Amino acid sequence: MTESFDYGAAMAELEQIAKRVEDPNTGLENIDRDVARSKELIGQCRDYLRGVREKIESVREDDLENE
């Protein structure tokens, strides 16, 4: 995942997708497209969060080594 990933924007897009999917006026073809996009966004968010967790763990390990 690149440093330019915008987690907040991805989450906002997921919220918009959820609203569209819950709308009874949304057609099935649009729901199919939205589900595919949400899977993509969720994967990107997970990758981003894994990267953040790894950075935090690295900093914690460095702190422990320097004590």
N, C-alpha and C positions, 0 to 999 in steps of 0.2 A: 504494500500500500504506500502510495507516495505521500510526502509531507503536505501536499496541496489538498488532500481529502478534507472536505468540510462535513464533519460529523453532524453538526447542527442542521445544516441544509438537508442532509440525507434523512435525518429524523423528521424534519418538517415535511419532506416529500412523502415519507411513509405515512404520516398523519393524514395528508391529503388523499393518498391512495385509499386509506382505510375509510375515509368519509365517502369517497366515490363508490367503493365496493358495497358499503352499507346502504347506499341510496337505491331504492327499488326501481328507479328510472334508468339505472345504468345497465346497458346491454351486456349480454354475455361475452361478446367479442372484446369489449372494453375491460371487463373483469379479467378475462384471460390475459390480456396485455398487462394490466395492473399487477396481477399476481406474479407474472414473470419479472416485472420491474422490481417488485418488492423483494423477491428472492435475491436479485442482484444487489439491491441496496443493503439487505440484511447481511449478505456475505461480506460486503465492503465494510460495514460497521463492525462486524466481528473481527475482521482482519485488523482494522484500525485499533480496536480495543485490545486485541492481543499484543499489538506493537506497543501500545501505551503501557500495558502491564509489564512487558519485558523491560521497558525503559525504567519503570519504577523499581522493579526487582534489581536491576543492575545498579541503580543509584543506592539502594538499600545495602546491597552487597559491598559496594565501594565504601559506604559509611561504616559498615561493620569492620572492614579491613583496616580502616584508618583509626579505629579506636584504640 
